[in-house]
Amino acid sequence: MSRLQPNPATGETPTRAAARAAQRRRRSLILLGLVILLVVALVVVIGVVFARGAADEPDQKPAAAGACLPEDLRITADPAVADAVQAVIAGIGADCPAVAVTTEQSAVTADALAAGGEPDFDVWVPDSAMWPARATGQAERTGVDAAELVVGDAVASTPVVFAATEPTATAISSANAGFSSLTQRTVAVVLPDPSAVAASSAALLALQTAVAGDARTFTALALSLDPGVVPTAADALTAAASATTPTVAVATEQAVHQYDEGATTKLVPVYPADVKPAVSIPLVTLAGASGDTAQAVATLRTAMADADDVLAEHGLRNAEGSPPATATGDGETTIAAPAPADSTNQAEALRTWQVLTAPSRMLSLNDVSGSMLQQATPDMRRIDLFEQAAVRAVNSLSADSSLATWVFSSRRIGGQDWQEIVPFGSLGDPAHKQLTIDTANGLDSLVGGGTGLYDSVLAAVKYMRETYVPGQINLVLLNTDGVNEDDDGLDLPGLLAELEKLRDPANPVAVIAIGYGPDTDQSALEQIAAATDGAAYQALQPTDIGTVLIDAVTQRGCRPSCG
């Protein structure tokens, strides 16, 4: 086997210069290799020195940048979630400084913010995203310059349930009970105060959804729930546990679990079969927060996202609404936390509830013109039917409402068409309530004259405007069976112009007008009602009088949007 060797040109031999060049190249390669070795060695030595220095530094933070929360970070949390937040913070890092969590009811924090109070937190953890939505909405409606809130995504959640004893829970579960079932009134419902407990506002929104937004049905249900309102969730759960008749308490899944830990009579959470409400728990900061606060919030959010087991220990679900690994039965179902829009809708449901259940301050303005003596049925006159309906209406009002009774016909007192019969007084006062009922039963003795409608309406609205009481539903309940017959007073355009001058949407005085019989000028009543953001009804048949009057009274809080 032969090898092929380079074959220089015939007669050519290597020169001495070429040999020296080759020798220089070999030396350069050797020098470059030595330089590379020295650089590598230097990097290794520097790395060892820095590692030893870091190990010897006693106050060095954990390796993960930003893993600890600043010691001076101000966190305010609702009592329902404060322990869970504190436990998550404690698990962030053993070498991290302690960060205190201040507890305050979410409703208290929200009210202070809505009033323009200076926030005393860097991070707020309410028990529901409804509260920051409520604070912002209230401030906007009242024109208050309040702090701008930044609501982050949910970090935890808990479903809203019906809490009941085992027998009641079994019965309503087998019947696939839901919020729509409340219309059947088969069980008593205990509701924690919606203005203080987020679960209740979520339940009110679920109730609205279950009745397909029917304002009349919702209003009737809301008013029927009002007598069963108690201050706190614990009060509601105690009432359900001690009830001798089928009773459910509206509460969160977390509240039921916490109640059962120390209760003799255990309660079972029943998950509604139709609408499944929940409350979401966000981290809330202030617009323009510092970079350090933003980093701290990101750290806390990450820690809570990785702490399903800690949340479960405190009765909470994660942000996705997934049940704890130990859940059984219906609790295994994932119930999604509400979207941000739902939280705003919960705040609106709470506002609707407060309007519906606010004490009424009602001036009952009653037509006692001669036509009210006409026969409505073979054995009853119009005034007789109205008297019966009026008594029922009085009995439908809550004890914290107040009522005055006026009557009108032409020229009752000189040239004046209206007359006060019973001044304003509380229906919680048995003497005033009885006087009001006795007066209603005796209206027939006051009948006579024509229908002095327009001047009387204006006088009543003026009086209510001048004596307006904030926080109550101030309205005029007008009952008439005819048309204006006072030619010396206002005409309809004049009345409408005066009512427009008195109109104040922020402090409304609505006229709820009811026309009895086919002779009523219903068009005029509708225009009067529209000018005051009220409503007009008509009872064409005598038997409609009672139904219409009760309907008008119970719809007083949802006008003009009762549907």
ChimeraX attribute file (.defattr): number of C-alpha atoms within 10 A of each C-alpha:
attribute: neighborCount
match mode: 1-to-1
recipient: residues
	/A:1	3
	/A:2	4
	/A:3	5
	/A:4	6
	/A:5	6
	/A:6	6
	/A:7	7
	/A:8	9
	/A:9	7
	/A:10	6
	/A:11	5
	/A:12	8
	/A:13	8
	/A:14	8
	/A:15	8
	/A:16	8
	/A:17	8
	/A:18	9
	/A:19	10
	/A:20	10
	/A:21	10
	/A:22	10
	/A:23	10
	/A:24	10
	/A:25	10
	/A:26	10
	/A:27	10
	/A:28	11
	/A:29	10
	/A:30	10
	/A:31	10
	/A:32	10
	/A:33	10
	/A:34	11
	/A:35	11
	/A:36	11
	/A:37	10
	/A:38	10
	/A:39	11
	/A:40	10
	/A:41	11
	/A:42	11
	/A:43	10
	/A:44	10
	/A:45	11
	/A:46	10
	/A:47	11
	/A:48	10
	/A:49	10
	/A:50	11
	/A:51	10
	/A:52	10
	/A:53	10
	/A:54	12
	/A:55	9
	/A:56	10
	/A:57	9
	/A:58	7
	/A:59	9
	/A:60	10
	/A:61	16
	/A:62	13
	/A:63	7
	/A:64	7
	/A:65	9
	/A:66	14
	/A:67	19
	/A:68	22
	/A:69	22
	/A:70	16
	/A:71	11
	/A:72	11
	/A:73	18
	/A:74	16
	/A:75	22
	/A:76	25
	/A:77	25
	/A:78	23
	/A:79	17
	/A:80	21
	/A:81	21
	/A:82	21
	/A:83	17
	/A:84	22
	/A:85	22
	/A:86	17
	/A:87	16
	/A:88	22
	/A:89	22
	/A:90	15
	/A:91	13
	/A:92	18
	/A:93	15
	/A:94	10
	/A:95	12
	/A:96	18
	/A:97	15
	/A:98	17
	/A:99	17
	/A:100	14
	/A:101	22
	/A:102	15
	/A:103	18
	/A:104	17
	/A:105	16
	/A:106	26
	/A:107	22
	/A:108	14
	/A:109	21
	/A:110	20
	/A:111	18
	/A:112	15
	/A:113	24
	/A:114	24
	/A:115	18
	/A:116	15
	/A:117	15
	/A:118	10
	/A:119	17
	/A:120	11
	/A:121	17
	/A:122	19
	/A:123	24
	/A:124	27
	/A:125	29
	/A:126	29
	/A:127	27
	/A:128	29
	/A:129	31
	/A:130	31
	/A:131	25
	/A:132	29
	/A:133	22
	/A:134	24
	/A:135	24
	/A:136	23
	/A:137	17
	/A:138	20
	/A:139	18
	/A:140	13
	/A:141	10
	/A:142	11
	/A:143	12
	/A:144	15
	/A:145	14
	/A:146	19
	/A:147	18
	/A:148	14
	/A:149	18
	/A:150	16
	/A:151	19
	/A:152	15
	/A:153	16
	/A:154	26
	/A:155	26
	/A:156	29
	/A:157	31
	/A:158	30
	/A:159	28
	/A:160	29
	/A:161	26
	/A:162	28
	/A:163	29
	/A:164	28
	/A:165	22
	/A:166	15
	/A:167	12
	/A:168	20
	/A:169	22
	/A:170	14
	/A:171	13
	/A:172	21
	/A:173	15
	/A:174	9
	/A:175	11
	/A:176	14
	/A:177	18
	/A:178	22
	/A:179	20
	/A:180	18
	/A:181	19
	/A:182	17
	/A:183	17
	/A:184	7
	/A:185	10
	/A:186	11
	/A:187	15
	/A:188	16
	/A:189	24
	/A:190	26
	/A:191	29
	/A:192	25
	/A:193	20
	/A:194	25
	/A:195	17
	/A:196	18
	/A:197	22
	/A:198	31
	/A:199	29
	/A:200	25
	/A:201	29
	/A:202	30
	/A:203	28
	/A:204	27
	/A:205	24
	/A:206	25
	/A:207	26
	/A:208	21
	/A:209	16
	/A:210	19
	/A:211	18
	/A:212	12
	/A:213	15
	/A:214	13
	/A:215	17
	/A:216	17
	/A:217	17
	/A:218	23
	/A:219	22
	/A:220	15
	/A:221	18
	/A:222	18
	/A:223	19
	/A:224	13
	/A:225	16
	/A:226	17
	/A:227	13
	/A:228	16
	/A:229	17
	/A:230	17
	/A:231	14
	/A:232	16
	/A:233	26
	/A:234	17
	/A:235	17
	/A:236	23
	/A:237	30
	/A:238	17
	/A:239	20
	/A:240	26
	/A:241	23
	/A:242	12
	/A:243	14
	/A:244	8
	/A:245	10
	/A:246	18
	/A:247	22
	/A:248	29
	/A:249	30
	/A:250	26
	/A:251	29
	/A:252	29
	/A:253	26
	/A:254	21
	/A:255	23
	/A:256	25
	/A:257	17
	/A:258	15
	/A:259	18
	/A:260	14
	/A:261	9
	/A:262	9
	/A:263	11
	/A:264	9
	/A:265	13
	/A:266	18
	/A:267	25
	/A:268	21
	/A:269	27
	/A:270	26
	/A:271	24
	/A:272	21
	/A:273	15
	/A:274	16
	/A:275	18
	/A:276	19
	/A:277	25
	/A:278	27
	/A:279	29
	/A:280	29
	/A:281	28
	/A:282	25
	/A:283	24
	/A:284	23
	/A:285	22
	/A:286	18
	/A:287	11
	/A:288	11
	/A:289	12
	/A:290	11
	/A:291	9
	/A:292	13
	/A:293	19
	/A:294	16
	/A:295	17
	/A:296	20
	/A:297	20
	/A:298	16
	/A:299	19
	/A:300	21
	/A:301	20
	/A:302	14
	/A:303	18
	/A:304	25
	/A:305	17
	/A:306	14
	/A:307	19
	/A:308	21
	/A:309	17
	/A:310	20
	/A:311	24
	/A:312	19
	/A:313	12
	/A:314	19
	/A:315	22
	/A:316	28
	/A:317	29
	/A:318	27
	/A:319	22
	/A:320	18
	/A:321	23
	/A:322	21
	/A:323	23
	/A:324	21
	/A:325	11
	/A:326	9
	/A:327	12
	/A:328	10
	/A:329	6
	/A:330	11
	/A:331	18
	/A:332	13
	/A:333	14
	/A:334	15
	/A:335	21
	/A:336	20
	/A:337	27
	/A:338	26
	/A:339	15
	/A:340	17
	/A:341	12
	/A:342	20
	/A:343	26
	/A:344	20
	/A:345	19
	/A:346	29
	/A:347	29
	/A:348	19
	/A:349	22
	/A:350	24
	/A:351	17
	/A:352	19
	/A:353	23
	/A:354	16
	/A:355	18
	/A:356	23
	/A:357	19
	/A:358	17
	/A:359	19
	/A:360	25
	/A:361	24
	/A:362	25
	/A:363	25
	/A:364	21
	/A:365	25
	/A:366	25
	/A:367	29
	/A:368	28
	/A:369	25
	/A:370	18
	/A:371	20
	/A:372	22
	/A:373	16
	/A:374	12
	/A:375	15
	/A:376	17
	/A:377	12
	/A:378	6
	/A:379	7
	/A:380	13
	/A:381	17
	/A:382	20
	/A:383	27
	/A:384	21
	/A:385	19
	/A:386	24
	/A:387	21
	/A:388	15
	/A:389	21
	/A:390	24
	/A:391	19
	/A:392	16
	/A:393	19
	/A:394	21
	/A:395	14
	/A:396	13
	/A:397	20
	/A:398	18
	/A:399	16
	/A:400	15
	/A:401	19
	/A:402	25
	/A:403	20
	/A:404	19
	/A:405	19
	/A:406	19
	/A:407	23
	/A:408	30
	/A:409	27
	/A:410	26
	/A:411	16
	/A:412	17
	/A:413	11
	/A:414	7
	/A:415	10
	/A:416	16
	/A:417	24
	/A:418	25
	/A:419	17
	/A:420	15
	/A:421	13
	/A:422	17
	/A:423	13
	/A:424	17
	/A:425	17
	/A:426	18
	/A:427	21
	/A:428	14
	/A:429	12
	/A:430	11
	/A:431	12
	/A:432	19
	/A:433	19
	/A:434	14
	/A:435	13
	/A:436	24
	/A:437	19
	/A:438	13
	/A:439	18
	/A:440	21
	/A:441	18
	/A:442	14
	/A:443	18
	/A:444	20
	/A:445	10
	/A:446	15
	/A:447	19
	/A:448	18
	/A:449	17
	/A:450	22
	/A:451	24
	/A:452	28
	/A:453	29
	/A:454	22
	/A:455	22
	/A:456	26
	/A:457	22
	/A:458	18
	/A:459	14
	/A:460	23
	/A:461	23
	/A:462	16
	/A:463	13
	/A:464	20
	/A:465	18
	/A:466	10
	/A:467	10
	/A:468	17
	/A:469	13
	/A:470	9
	/A:471	13
	/A:472	21
	/A:473	24
	/A:474	26
	/A:475	25
	/A:476	25
	/A:477	23
	/A:478	24
	/A:479	23
	/A:480	28
	/A:481	24
	/A:482	23
	/A:483	18
	/A:484	21
	/A:485	17
	/A:486	18
	/A:487	9
	/A:488	9
	/A:489	18
	/A:490	18
	/A:491	15
	/A:492	17
	/A:493	12
	/A:494	12
	/A:495	17
	/A:496	21
	/A:497	11
	/A:498	16
	/A:499	20
	/A:500	12
	/A:501	9
	/A:502	18
	/A:503	17
	/A:504	13
	/A:505	10
	/A:506	8
	/A:507	15
	/A:508	19
	/A:509	26
	/A:510	28
	/A:511	30
	/A:512	29
	/A:513	25
	/A:514	26
	/A:515	25
	/A:516	26
	/A:517	20
	/A:518	13
	/A:519	13
	/A:520	19
	/A:521	17
	/A:522	22
	/A:523	10
	/A:524	18
	/A:525	25
	/A:526	20
	/A:527	17
	/A:528	27
	/A:529	23
	/A:530	17
	/A:531	21
	/A:532	24
	/A:533	19
	/A:534	24
	/A:535	25
	/A:536	20
	/A:537	19
	/A:538	23
	/A:539	19
	/A:540	15
	/A:541	12
	/A:542	17
	/A:543	12
	/A:544	15
	/A:545	24
	/A:546	19
	/A:547	13
	/A:548	19
	/A:549	26
	/A:550	19
	/A:551	15
	/A:552	19
	/A:553	17
	/A:554	18
	/A:555	22
	/A:556	26
	/A:557	26
	/A:558	18
	/A:559	18
	/A:560	16
	/A:561	12
	/A:562	16
	/A:563	10
